Amino acid sequence: MAKMQKKILNTSPDKVRKFENGKIELANLGDVTIGRAVLEPGWSWEKCVKPIVKTDSCQAPHTQYMVSGRI
C-alpha cells in the first residue's frame, strides 16, 4: 500500500530549476514528480529554455493545471 506523503513547494522543494524569466520548483513523491512553474512576462520556451536543454520542445510528459495567467 502506498504511504501518504506531504511536500511544501513554497518552503522546501526538492529541486529548483531557474532560467531567464522563470523557475520551476519540483517535489518528488515516490515515482511521481510534481512541479510548479513561475513564468514572468517575456518568458518563452524558444528564448529562455531551449538554449539550456538544446531540444525543440520539452521532452518530459506533462499533466498541467493553470492557476492564473495564460500559456
mmCIF file of the N, C-alpha and C atoms, coordinates in Angstrom:
data_MODEL
# 
_entry.id   MODEL 
# 
loop_
_atom_site.group_PDB 
_atom_site.id 
_atom_site.type_symbol 
_atom_site.label_atom_id 
_atom_site.label_alt_id 
_atom_site.label_comp_id 
_atom_site.label_asym_id 
_atom_site.label_entity_id 
_atom_site.label_seq_id 
_atom_site.pdbx_PDB_ins_code 
_atom_site.Cartn_x 
_atom_site.Cartn_y 
_atom_site.Cartn_z 
_atom_site.occupancy 
_atom_site.B_iso_or_equiv 
_atom_site.pdbx_formal_charge 
_atom_site.auth_seq_id 
_atom_site.auth_comp_id 
_atom_site.auth_asym_id 
_atom_site.auth_atom_id 
_atom_site.pdbx_PDB_model_num 
ATOM 1   N N  . MET A 1 1  ? 0.837  -1.173 0.000   1.00 0.00 ? 1  MET A N  1 
ATOM 2   C CA . MET A 1 1  ? 0.000  0.000  0.000   1.00 0.00 ? 1  MET A CA 1 
ATOM 3   C C  . MET A 1 1  ? 0.890  1.247  0.000   1.00 0.00 ? 1  MET A C  1 
ATOM 4   N N  . ALA A 1 2  ? 0.518  2.237  -0.796  1.00 0.00 ? 2  ALA A N  1 
ATOM 5   C CA . ALA A 1 2  ? 1.272  3.495  -0.849  1.00 0.00 ? 2  ALA A CA 1 
ATOM 6   C C  . ALA A 1 2  ? 1.082  4.269  0.448   1.00 0.00 ? 2  ALA A C  1 
ATOM 7   N N  . LYS A 1 3  ? 2.154  4.938  0.880   1.00 0.00 ? 3  LYS A N  1 
ATOM 8   C CA . LYS A 1 3  ? 2.024  5.723  2.105   1.00 0.00 ? 3  LYS A CA 1 
ATOM 9   C C  . LYS A 1 3  ? 1.759  7.189  1.764   1.00 0.00 ? 3  LYS A C  1 
ATOM 10  N N  . MET A 1 4  ? 1.086  7.874  2.640   1.00 0.00 ? 4  MET A N  1 
ATOM 11  C CA . MET A 1 4  ? 0.763  9.281  2.466   1.00 0.00 ? 4  MET A CA 1 
ATOM 12  C C  . MET A 1 4  ? 2.041  10.104 2.591   1.00 0.00 ? 4  MET A C  1 
ATOM 13  N N  . GLN A 1 5  ? 2.187  11.093 1.715   1.00 0.00 ? 5  GLN A N  1 
ATOM 14  C CA . GLN A 1 5  ? 3.357  11.972 1.749   1.00 0.00 ? 5  GLN A CA 1 
ATOM 15  C C  . GLN A 1 5  ? 2.897  13.419 1.676   1.00 0.00 ? 5  GLN A C  1 
ATOM 16  N N  . LYS A 1 6  ? 3.728  14.296 2.194   1.00 0.00 ? 6  LYS A N  1 
ATOM 17  C CA . LYS A 1 6  ? 3.426  15.727 2.173   1.00 0.00 ? 6  LYS A CA 1 
ATOM 18  C C  . LYS A 1 6  ? 4.682  16.478 1.753   1.00 0.00 ? 6  LYS A C  1 
ATOM 19  N N  . LYS A 1 7  ? 4.532  17.413 0.829   1.00 0.00 ? 7  LYS A N  1 
ATOM 20  C CA . LYS A 1 7  ? 5.641  18.269 0.393   1.00 0.00 ? 7  LYS A CA 1 
ATOM 21  C C  . LYS A 1 7  ? 5.114  19.704 0.326   1.00 0.00 ? 7  LYS A C  1 
ATOM 22  N N  . ILE A 1 8  ? 5.972  20.650 0.636   1.00 0.00 ? 8  ILE A N  1 
ATOM 23  C CA . ILE A 1 8  ? 5.596  22.064 0.581   1.00 0.00 ? 8  ILE A CA 1 
ATOM 24  C C  . ILE A 1 8  ? 6.529  22.758 -0.402  1.00 0.00 ? 8  ILE A C  1 
ATOM 25  N N  . LEU A 1 9  ? 5.995  23.112 -1.573  1.00 0.00 ? 9  LEU A N  1 
ATOM 26  C CA . LEU A 1 9  ? 6.823  23.745 -2.595  1.00 0.00 ? 9  LEU A CA 1 
ATOM 27  C C  . LEU A 1 9  ? 7.271  25.146 -2.195  1.00 0.00 ? 9  LEU A C  1 
ATOM 28  N N  . ASN A 1 10 ? 6.466  25.861 -1.416  1.00 0.00 ? 10 ASN A N  1 
ATOM 29  C CA . ASN A 1 10 ? 6.815  27.236 -1.026  1.00 0.00 ? 10 ASN A CA 1 
ATOM 30  C C  . ASN A 1 10 ? 8.119  27.321 -0.250  1.00 0.00 ? 10 ASN A C  1 
ATOM 31  N N  . THR A 1 11 ? 8.347  26.357 0.635   1.00 0.00 ? 11 THR A N  1 
ATOM 32  C CA . THR A 1 11 ? 9.487  26.475 1.542   1.00 0.00 ? 11 THR A CA 1 
ATOM 33  C C  . THR A 1 11 ? 10.563 25.418 1.346   1.00 0.00 ? 11 THR A C  1 
ATOM 34  N N  . SER A 1 12 ? 10.199 24.258 0.812   1.00 0.00 ? 12 SER A N  1 
ATOM 35  C CA . SER A 1 12 ? 11.223 23.211 0.716   1.00 0.00 ? 12 SER A CA 1 
ATOM 36  C C  . SER A 1 12 ? 11.018 22.287 -0.489  1.00 0.00 ? 12 SER A C  1 
ATOM 37  N N  . PRO A 1 13 ? 11.114 22.833 -1.693  1.00 0.00 ? 13 PRO A N  1 
ATOM 38  C CA . PRO A 1 13 ? 11.053 21.946 -2.860  1.00 0.00 ? 13 PRO A CA 1 
ATOM 39  C C  . PRO A 1 13 ? 12.296 21.054 -2.875  1.00 0.00 ? 13 PRO A C  1 
ATOM 40  N N  . ASP A 1 14 ? 12.187 19.899 -3.523  1.00 0.00 ? 14 ASP A N  1 
ATOM 41  C CA . ASP A 1 14 ? 13.348 19.020 -3.646  1.00 0.00 ? 14 ASP A CA 1 
ATOM 42  C C  . ASP A 1 14 ? 14.380 19.599 -4.600  1.00 0.00 ? 14 ASP A C  1 
ATOM 43  N N  . LYS A 1 15 ? 13.924 20.334 -5.589  1.00 0.00 ? 15 LYS A N  1 
ATOM 44  C CA . LYS A 1 15 ? 14.836 20.913 -6.574  1.00 0.00 ? 15 LYS A CA 1 
ATOM 45  C C  . LYS A 1 15 ? 14.200 22.171 -7.158  1.00 0.00 ? 15 LYS A C  1 
ATOM 46  N N  . VAL A 1 16 ? 15.025 23.163 -7.456  1.00 0.00 ? 16 VAL A N  1 
ATOM 47  C CA . VAL A 1 16 ? 14.572 24.383 -8.135  1.00 0.00 ? 16 VAL A CA 1 
ATOM 48  C C  . VAL A 1 16 ? 15.423 24.556 -9.381  1.00 0.00 ? 16 VAL A C  1 
ATOM 49  N N  . ARG A 1 17 ? 14.780 24.696 -10.517 1.00 0.00 ? 17 ARG A N  1 
ATOM 50  C CA . ARG A 1 17 ? 15.489 24.959 -11.776 1.00 0.00 ? 17 ARG A CA 1 
ATOM 51  C C  . ARG A 1 17 ? 15.159 26.384 -12.197 1.00 0.00 ? 17 ARG A C  1 
ATOM 52  N N  . LYS A 1 18 ? 16.180 27.230 -12.214 1.00 0.00 ? 18 LYS A N  1 
ATOM 53  C CA . LYS A 1 18 ? 15.996 28.635 -12.575 1.00 0.00 ? 18 LYS A CA 1 
ATOM 54  C C  . LYS A 1 18 ? 16.508 28.874 -13.981 1.00 0.00 ? 18 LYS A C  1 
ATOM 55  N N  . PHE A 1 19 ? 15.832 29.766 -14.683 1.00 0.00 ? 19 PHE A N  1 
ATOM 56  C CA . PHE A 1 19 ? 16.222 30.157 -16.032 1.00 0.00 ? 19 PHE A CA 1 
ATOM 57  C C  . PHE A 1 19 ? 15.715 31.564 -16.263 1.00 0.00 ? 19 PHE A C  1 
ATOM 58  N N  . GLU A 1 20 ? 16.117 32.160 -17.362 1.00 0.00 ? 20 GLU A N  1 
ATOM 59  C CA . GLU A 1 20 ? 15.724 33.532 -17.650 1.00 0.00 ? 20 GLU A CA 1 
ATOM 60  C C  . GLU A 1 20 ? 14.202 33.666 -17.595 1.00 0.00 ? 20 GLU A C  1 
ATOM 61  N N  . ASN A 1 21 ? 13.712 34.632 -16.854 1.00 0.00 ? 21 ASN A N  1 
ATOM 62  C CA . ASN A 1 21 ? 12.284 34.948 -16.724 1.00 0.00 ? 21 ASN A CA 1 
ATOM 63  C C  . ASN A 1 21 ? 11.444 33.836 -16.122 1.00 0.00 ? 21 ASN A C  1 
ATOM 64  N N  . GLY A 1 22 ? 12.038 32.971 -15.295 1.00 0.00 ? 22 GLY A N  1 
ATOM 65  C CA . GLY A 1 22 ? 11.208 31.952 -14.673 1.00 0.00 ? 22 GLY A CA 1 
ATOM 66  C C  . GLY A 1 22 ? 11.967 30.950 -13.838 1.00 0.00 ? 22 GLY A C  1 
ATOM 67  N N  . LYS A 1 23 ? 11.195 30.061 -13.219 1.00 0.00 ? 23 LYS A N  1 
ATOM 68  C CA . LYS A 1 23 ? 11.767 28.973 -12.434 1.00 0.00 ? 23 LYS A CA 1 
ATOM 69  C C  . LYS A 1 23 ? 10.726 27.863 -12.329 1.00 0.00 ? 23 LYS A C  1 
ATOM 70  N N  . ILE A 1 24 ? 11.210 26.656 -12.044 1.00 0.00 ? 24 ILE A N  1 
ATOM 71  C CA . ILE A 1 24 ? 10.340 25.514 -11.776 1.00 0.00 ? 24 ILE A CA 1 
ATOM 72  C C  . ILE A 1 24 ? 10.777 24.918 -10.450 1.00 0.00 ? 24 ILE A C  1 
ATOM 73  N N  . GLU A 1 25 ? 9.813  24.750 -9.540  1.00 0.00 ? 25 GLU A N  1 
ATOM 74  C CA . GLU A 1 25 ? 10.061 24.113 -8.253  1.00 0.00 ? 25 GLU A CA 1 
ATOM 75  C C  . GLU A 1 25 ? 9.513  22.689 -8.335  1.00 0.00 ? 25 GLU A C  1 
ATOM 76  N N  . LEU A 1 26 ? 10.313 21.703 -7.929  1.00 0.00 ? 26 LEU A N  1 
ATOM 77  C CA . LEU A 1 26 ? 9.938  20.302 -8.077  1.00 0.00 ? 26 LEU A CA 1 
ATOM 78  C C  . LEU A 1 26 ? 9.916  19.584 -6.736  1.00 0.00 ? 26 LEU A C  1 
ATOM 79  N N  . ALA A 1 27 ? 8.936  18.699 -6.582  1.00 0.00 ? 27 ALA A N  1 
ATOM 80  C CA . ALA A 1 27 ? 8.835  17.838 -5.401  1.00 0.00 ? 27 ALA A CA 1 
ATOM 81  C C  . ALA A 1 27 ? 8.646  16.407 -5.877  1.00 0.00 ? 27 ALA A C  1 
ATOM 82  N N  . ASN A 1 28 ? 9.426  15.496 -5.344  1.00 0.00 ? 28 ASN A N  1 
ATOM 83  C CA . ASN A 1 28 ? 9.327  14.078 -5.693  1.00 0.00 ? 28 ASN A CA 1 
ATOM 84  C C  . ASN A 1 28 ? 8.447  13.366 -4.677  1.00 0.00 ? 28 ASN A C  1 
ATOM 85  N N  . LEU A 1 29 ? 7.439  12.656 -5.181  1.00 0.00 ? 29 LEU A N  1 
ATOM 86  C CA . LEU A 1 29 ? 6.534  11.869 -4.345  1.00 0.00 ? 29 LEU A CA 1 
ATOM 87  C C  . LEU A 1 29 ? 6.550  10.445 -4.891  1.00 0.00 ? 29 LEU A C  1 
ATOM 88  N N  . GLY A 1 30 ? 7.473  9.643  -4.420  1.00 0.00 ? 30 GLY A N  1 
ATOM 89  C CA . GLY A 1 30 ? 7.621  8.296  -4.950  1.00 0.00 ? 30 GLY A CA 1 
ATOM 90  C C  . GLY A 1 30 ? 8.027  8.343  -6.410  1.00 0.00 ? 30 GLY A C  1 
ATOM 91  N N  . ASP A 1 31 ? 7.234  7.704  -7.265  1.00 0.00 ? 31 ASP A N  1 
ATOM 92  C CA . ASP A 1 31 ? 7.522  7.666  -8.699  1.00 0.00 ? 31 ASP A CA 1 
ATOM 93  C C  . ASP A 1 31 ? 7.002  8.887  -9.451  1.00 0.00 ? 31 ASP A C  1 
ATOM 94  N N  . VAL A 1 32 ? 6.367  9.814  -8.756  1.00 0.00 ? 32 VAL A N  1 
ATOM 95  C CA . VAL A 1 32 ? 5.745  10.984 -9.386  1.00 0.00 ? 32 VAL A CA 1 
ATOM 96  C C  . VAL A 1 32 ? 6.508  12.246 -8.988  1.00 0.00 ? 32 VAL A C  1 
ATOM 97  N N  . THR A 1 33 ? 6.732  13.122 -9.950  1.00 0.00 ? 33 THR A N  1 
ATOM 98  C CA . THR A 1 33 ? 7.320  14.431 -9.674  1.00 0.00 ? 33 THR A CA 1 
ATOM 99  C C  . THR A 1 33 ? 6.261  15.489 -9.940  1.00 0.00 ? 33 THR A C  1 
ATOM 100 N N  . ILE A 1 34 ? 6.055  16.357 -8.961  1.00 0.00 ? 34 ILE A N  1 
ATOM 101 C CA . ILE A 1 34 ? 5.100  17.459 -9.093  1.00 0.00 ? 34 ILE A CA 1 
ATOM 102 C C  . ILE A 1 34 ? 5.905  18.741 -9.176  1.00 0.00 ? 34 ILE A C  1 
ATOM 103 N N  . GLY A 1 35 ? 5.511  19.619 -10.072 1.00 0.00 ? 35 GLY A N  1 
ATOM 104 C CA . GLY A 1 35 ? 6.247  20.868 -10.234 1.00 0.00 ? 35 GLY A CA 1 
ATOM 105 C C  . GLY A 1 35 ? 5.338  22.068 -10.316 1.00 0.00 ? 35 GLY A C  1 
ATOM 106 N N  . ARG A 1 36 ? 5.898  23.205 -9.964  1.00 0.00 ? 36 ARG A N  1 
ATOM 107 C CA . ARG A 1 36 ? 5.191  24.478 -10.117 1.00 0.00 ? 36 ARG A CA 1 
ATOM 108 C C  . ARG A 1 36 ? 6.096  25.397 -10.902 1.00 0.00 ? 36 ARG A C  1 
ATOM 109 N N  . ALA A 1 37 ? 5.570  25.904 -12.005 1.00 0.00 ? 37 ALA A N  1 
ATOM 110 C CA . ALA A 1 37 ? 6.323  26.841 -12.832 1.00 0.00 ? 37 ALA A CA 1 
ATOM 111 C C  . ALA A 1 37 ? 5.856  28.259 -12.536 1.00 0.00 ? 37 ALA A C  1 
ATOM 112 N N  . VAL A 1 38 ? 6.799  29.144 -12.346 1.00 0.00 ? 38 VAL A N  1 
ATOM 113 C CA . VAL A 1 38 ? 6.522  30.577 -12.213 1.00 0.00 ? 38 VAL A CA 1 
ATOM 114 C C  . VAL A 1 38 ? 7.205  31.231 -13.403 1.00 0.00 ? 38 VAL A C  1 
ATOM 115 N N  . LEU A 1 39 ? 6.399  31.721 -14.331 1.00 0.00 ? 39 LEU A N  1 
ATOM 116 C CA . LEU A 1 39 ? 6.920  32.290 -15.573 1.00 0.00 ? 39 LEU A CA 1 
ATOM 117 C C  . LEU A 1 39 ? 6.593  33.774 -15.615 1.00 0.00 ? 39 LEU A C  1 
ATOM 118 N N  . GLU A 1 40 ? 7.604  34.589 -15.736 1.00 0.00 ? 40 GLU A N  1 
ATOM 119 C CA . GLU A 1 40 ? 7.457  36.042 -15.728 1.00 0.00 ? 40 GLU A CA 1 
ATOM 120 C C  . GLU A 1 40 ? 7.170  36.554 -17.139 1.00 0.00 ? 40 GLU A C  1 
ATOM 121 N N  . PRO A 1 41 ? 6.658  37.789 -17.247 1.00 0.00 ? 41 PRO A N  1 
ATOM 122 C CA . PRO A 1 41 ? 6.453  38.375 -18.573 1.00 0.00 ? 41 PRO A CA 1 
ATOM 123 C C  . PRO A 1 41 ? 7.744  38.328 -19.389 1.00 0.00 ? 41 PRO A C  1 
ATOM 124 N N  . GLY A 1 42 ? 7.616  37.968 -20.644 1.00 0.00 ? 42 GLY A N  1 
ATOM 125 C CA . GLY A 1 42 ? 8.774  37.859 -21.513 1.00 0.00 ? 42 GLY A CA 1 
ATOM 126 C C  . GLY A 1 42 ? 9.293  36.447 -21.637 1.00 0.00 ? 42 GLY A C  1 
ATOM 127 N N  . TRP A 1 43 ? 8.782  35.514 -20.804 1.00 0.00 ? 43 TRP A N  1 
ATOM 128 C CA . TRP A 1 43 ? 9.219  34.131 -20.888 1.00 0.00 ? 43 TRP A CA 1 
ATOM 129 C C  . TRP A 1 43 ? 8.726  33.486 -22.174 1.00 0.00 ? 43 TRP A C  1 
ATOM 130 N N  . SER A 1 44 ? 9.573  32.717 -22.795 1.00 0.00 ? 44 SER A N  1 
ATOM 131 C CA . SER A 1 44 ? 9.160  31.847 -23.897 1.00 0.00 ? 44 SER A CA 1 
ATOM 132 C C  . SER A 1 44 ? 10.101 30.651 -23.912 1.00 0.00 ? 44 SER A C  1 
ATOM 133 N N  . TRP A 1 45 ? 9.601  29.509 -24.353 1.00 0.00 ? 45 TRP A N  1 
ATOM 134 C CA . TRP A 1 45 ? 10.435 28.314 -24.448 1.00 0.00 ? 45 TRP A CA 1 
ATOM 135 C C  . TRP A 1 45 ? 11.638 28.605 -25.330 1.00 0.00 ? 45 TRP A C  1 
ATOM 136 N N  . GLU A 1 46 ? 11.356 29.178 -26.492 1.00 0.00 ? 46 GLU A N  1 
ATOM 137 C CA . GLU A 1 46 ? 12.381 29.435 -27.507 1.00 0.00 ? 46 GLU A CA 1 
ATOM 138 C C  . GLU A 1 46 ? 13.545 30.254 -26.943 1.00 0.00 ? 46 GLU A C  1 
ATOM 139 N N  . LYS A 1 47 ? 13.227 31.298 -26.193 1.00 0.00 ? 47 LYS A N  1 
ATOM 140 C CA . LYS A 1 47 ? 14.255 32.228 -25.716 1.00 0.00 ? 47 LYS A CA 1 
ATOM 141 C C  . LYS A 1 47 ? 14.886 31.810 -24.385 1.00 0.00 ? 47 LYS A C  1 
ATOM 142 N N  . CYS A 1 48 ? 14.090 31.262 -23.473 1.00 0.00 ? 48 CYS A N  1 
ATOM 143 C CA . CYS A 1 48 ? 14.564 31.080 -22.104 1.00 0.00 ? 48 CYS A CA 1 
ATOM 144 C C  . CYS A 1 48 ? 15.000 29.661 -21.749 1.00 0.00 ? 48 CYS A C  1 
ATOM 145 N N  . VAL A 1 49 ? 14.453 28.647 -22.403 1.00 0.00 ? 49 VAL A N  1 
ATOM 146 C CA . VAL A 1 49 ? 14.759 27.274 -22.011 1.00 0.00 ? 49 VAL A CA 1 
ATOM 147 C C  . VAL A 1 49 ? 15.474 26.499 -23.111 1.00 0.00 ? 49 VAL A C  1 
ATOM 148 N N  . LYS A 1 50 ? 15.077 26.674 -24.349 1.00 0.00 ? 50 LYS A N  1 
ATOM 149 C CA . LYS A 1 50 ? 15.678 25.932 -25.460 1.00 0.00 ? 50 LYS A CA 1 
ATOM 150 C C  . LYS A 1 50 ? 17.210 26.010 -25.478 1.00 0.00 ? 50 LYS A C  1 
ATOM 151 N N  . PRO A 1 51 ? 17.811 27.182 -25.236 1.00 0.00 ? 51 PRO A N  1 
ATOM 152 C CA . PRO A 1 51 ? 19.278 27.246 -25.234 1.00 0.00 ? 51 PRO A CA 1 
ATOM 153 C C  . PRO A 1 51 ? 19.930 26.395 -24.129 1.00 0.00 ? 51 PRO A C  1 
ATOM 154 N N  . ILE A 1 52 ? 19.206 26.137 -23.053 1.00 0.00 ? 52 ILE A N  1 
ATOM 155 C CA . ILE A 1 52 ? 19.746 25.347 -21.942 1.00 0.00 ? 52 ILE A CA 1 
ATOM 156 C C  . ILE A 1 52 ? 19.636 23.853 -22.248 1.00 0.00 ? 52 ILE A C  1 
ATOM 157 N N  . VAL A 1 53 ? 18.445 23.413 -22.682 1.00 0.00 ? 53 VAL A N  1 
ATOM 158 C CA . VAL A 1 53 ? 18.205 21.979 -22.867 1.00 0.00 ? 53 VAL A CA 1 
ATOM 159 C C  . VAL A 1 53 ? 18.538 21.483 -24.272 1.00 0.00 ? 53 VAL A C  1 
ATOM 160 N N  . LYS A 1 54 ? 18.658 22.413 -25.211 1.00 0.00 ? 54 LYS A N  1 
ATOM 161 C CA . LYS A 1 54 ? 19.038 22.097 -26.591 1.00 0.00 ? 54 LYS A CA 1 
ATOM 162 C C  . LYS A 1 54 ? 18.104 21.101 -27.272 1.00 0.00 ? 54 LYS A C  1 
ATOM 163 N N  . THR A 1 55 ? 16.779 21.248 -27.014 1.00 0.00 ? 55 THR A N  1 
ATOM 164 C CA . THR A 1 55 ? 15.759 20.488 -27.725 1.00 0.00 ? 55 THR A CA 1 
ATOM 165 C C  . THR A 1 55 ? 14.720 21.476 -28.247 1.00 0.00 ? 55 THR A C  1 
ATOM 166 N N  . ASP A 1 56 ? 13.944 21.071 -29.247 1.00 0.00 ? 56 ASP A N  1 
ATOM 167 C CA . ASP A 1 56 ? 12.943 21.965 -29.822 1.00 0.00 ? 56 ASP A CA 1 
ATOM 168 C C  . ASP A 1 56 ? 11.708 22.118 -28.946 1.00 0.00 ? 56 ASP A C  1 
ATOM 169 N N  . SER A 1 57 ? 11.491 21.175 -28.040 1.00 0.00 ? 57 SER A N  1 
ATOM 170 C CA . SER A 1 57 ? 10.360 21.242 -27.121 1.00 0.00 ? 57 SER A CA 1 
ATOM 171 C C  . SER A 1 57 ? 10.729 20.493 -25.838 1.00 0.00 ? 57 SER A C  1 
ATOM 172 N N  . CYS A 1 58 ? 9.901  20.644 -24.820 1.00 0.00 ? 58 CYS A N  1 
ATOM 173 C CA . CYS A 1 58 ? 10.145 19.929 -23.561 1.00 0.00 ? 58 CYS A CA 1 
ATOM 174 C C  . CYS A 1 58 ? 9.935  18.442 -23.798 1.00 0.00 ? 58 CYS A C  1 
ATOM 175 N N  . GLN A 1 59 ? 10.856 17.627 -23.325 1.00 0.00 ? 59 GLN A N  1 
ATOM 176 C CA . GLN A 1 59 ? 10.801 16.190 -23.538 1.00 0.00 ? 59 GLN A CA 1 
ATOM 177 C C  . GLN A 1 59 ? 10.123 15.438 -22.388 1.00 0.00 ? 59 GLN A C  1 
ATOM 178 N N  . ALA A 1 60 ? 9.710  16.137 -21.340 1.00 0.00 ? 60 ALA A N  1 
ATOM 179 C CA . ALA A 1 60 ? 9.058  15.496 -20.194 1.00 0.00 ? 60 ALA A CA 1 
ATOM 180 C C  . ALA A 1 60 ? 7.550  15.399 -20.422 1.00 0.00 ? 60 ALA A C  1 
ATOM 181 N N  . PRO A 1 61 ? 6.931  14.280 -20.021 1.00 0.00 ? 61 PRO A N  1 
ATOM 182 C CA . PRO A 1 61 ? 5.465  14.190 -20.113 1.00 0.00 ? 61 PRO A CA 1 
ATOM 183 C C  . PRO A 1 61 ? 4.831  15.116 -19.079 1.00 0.00 ? 61 PRO A C  1 
ATOM 184 N N  . HIS A 1 62 ? 3.692  15.721 -19.422 1.00 0.00 ? 62 HIS A N  1 
ATOM 185 C CA . HIS A 1 62 ? 3.039  16.689 -18.543 1.00 0.00 ? 62 HIS A CA 1 
ATOM 186 C C  . HIS A 1 62 ? 1.551  16.398 -18.372 1.00 0.00 ? 62 HIS A C  1 
ATOM 187 N N  . THR A 1 63 ? 1.043  16.743 -17.225 1.00 0.00 ? 63 THR A N  1 
ATOM 188 C CA . THR A 1 63 ? -0.375 16.987 -16.990 1.00 0.00 ? 63 THR A CA 1 
ATOM 189 C C  . THR A 1 63 ? -0.370 18.353 -16.328 1.00 0.00 ? 63 THR A C  1 
ATOM 190 N N  . GLN A 1 64 ? -1.125 19.284 -16.860 1.00 0.00 ? 64 GLN A N  1 
ATOM 191 C CA . GLN A 1 64 ? -0.992 20.683 -16.436 1.00 0.00 ? 64 GLN A CA 1 
ATOM 192 C C  . GLN A 1 64 ? -2.283 21.219 -15.859 1.00 0.00 ? 64 GLN A C  1 
ATOM 193 N N  . TYR A 1 65 ? -2.158 22.063 -14.850 1.00 0.00 ? 65 TYR A N  1 
ATOM 194 C CA . TYR A 1 65 ? -3.280 22.746 -14.235 1.00 0.00 ? 65 TYR A CA 1 
ATOM 195 C C  . TYR A 1 65 ? -2.878 24.206 -14.068 1.00 0.00 ? 65 TYR A C  1 
ATOM 196 N N  . MET A 1 66 ? -3.597 25.103 -14.688 1.00 0.00 ? 66 MET A N  1 
ATOM 197 C CA . MET A 1 66 ? -3.283 26.538 -14.610 1.00 0.00 ? 66 MET A CA 1 
ATOM 198 C C  . MET A 1 66 ? -4.026 27.166 -13.432 1.00 0.00 ? 66 MET A C  1 
ATOM 199 N N  . VAL A 1 67 ? -3.318 27.947 -12.624 1.00 0.00 ? 67 VAL A N  1 
ATOM 200 C CA . VAL A 1 67 ? -3.923 28.656 -11.513 1.00 0.00 ? 67 VAL A CA 1 
ATOM 201 C C  . VAL A 1 67 ? -4.272 30.083 -11.930 1.00 0.00 ? 67 VAL A C  1 
ATOM 202 N N  . SER A 1 68 ? -3.355 30.732 -12.644 1.00 0.00 ? 68 SER A N  1 
ATOM 203 C CA . SER A 1 68 ? -3.650 32.081 -13.131 1.00 0.00 ? 68 SER A CA 1 
ATOM 204 C C  . SER A 1 68 ? -2.782 32.366 -14.349 1.00 0.00 ? 68 SER A C  1 
ATOM 205 N N  . GLY A 1 69 ? -3.141 33.398 -15.071 1.00 0.00 ? 69 GLY A N  1 
ATOM 206 C CA . GLY A 1 69 ? -2.383 33.791 -16.260 1.00 0.00 ? 69 GLY A CA 1 
ATOM 207 C C  . GLY A 1 69 ? -2.807 32.997 -17.463 1.00 0.00 ? 69 GLY A C  1 
ATOM 208 N N  . ARG A 1 70 ? -1.912 32.936 -18.435 1.00 0.00 ? 70 ARG A N  1 
ATOM 209 C CA . ARG A 1 70 ? -2.190 32.186 -19.660 1.00 0.00 ? 70 ARG A CA 1 
ATOM 210 C C  . ARG A 1 70 ? -0.896 31.600 -20.185 1.00 0.00 ? 70 ARG A C  1 
ATOM 211 N N  . ILE A 1 71 ? -1.019 30.537 -20.931 1.00 0.00 ? 71 ILE A N  1 
ATOM 212 C CA . ILE A 1 71 ? 0.157  29.902 -21.505 1.00 0.00 ? 71 ILE A CA 1 
ATOM 213 C C  . ILE A 1 71 ? -0.202 29.349 -22.873 1.00 0.00 ? 71 ILE A C  1 
# 
